[in-house]
Amino acid sequence: MARSNRREAGRRRLAMRLPQVRKLIMAACDPLQLELFEAYQMAVEARDAVQRQRFNPNLVREYDETCFEIEQHVIRAIQEPAFAQRTR
């Protein structure tokens, strides 16, 4: 999947997962936020691939935790503009 496609897929997926900030996610254009969207999509794709293999539940759990952590970063980056400045 191309980088821009992955970003937009991550954006849409996060918008569904985080309805409380959906409008802000869909309007986001900050480069940090776009990178988070892409990272989220990549983590979800990796988790789903590992989950289909059904032989390493610990790795699936790790990817679930990674997805959750990215969700928390997205919420902070969307709600706190200063967060984006601090992490650059």
Residue pairs with C-beta under 8 A, 6 or more apart in sequence:
1 9
1 41
1 45
3 38
6 38
6 41
6 42
7 34
7 37
7 38
7 41
8 37
9 41
10 36
10 37
10 38
10 39
10 40
10 41
10 42
10 44
11 25
11 26
11 28
11 34
11 37
13 40
13 41
13 44
14 25
14 37
14 40
14 71
14 74
15 22
15 25
15 26
16 22
17 71
18 25
18 71
18 74
18 75
21 74
21 75
21 78
21 79
24 78
24 79
25 33
25 37
25 74
25 78
28 34
28 37
28 78
30 77
30 84
32 77
32 84
32 87
32 88
33 74
33 77
33 78
33 84
36 70
36 73
36 74
36 77
37 74
39 70
40 67
40 70
40 71
40 74
43 63
43 66
43 67
43 70
44 63
44 67
46 63
47 60
47 63
47 64
47 66
47 67
50 56
50 59
50 60
50 63
51 60
76 83
77 83
77 84
77 87
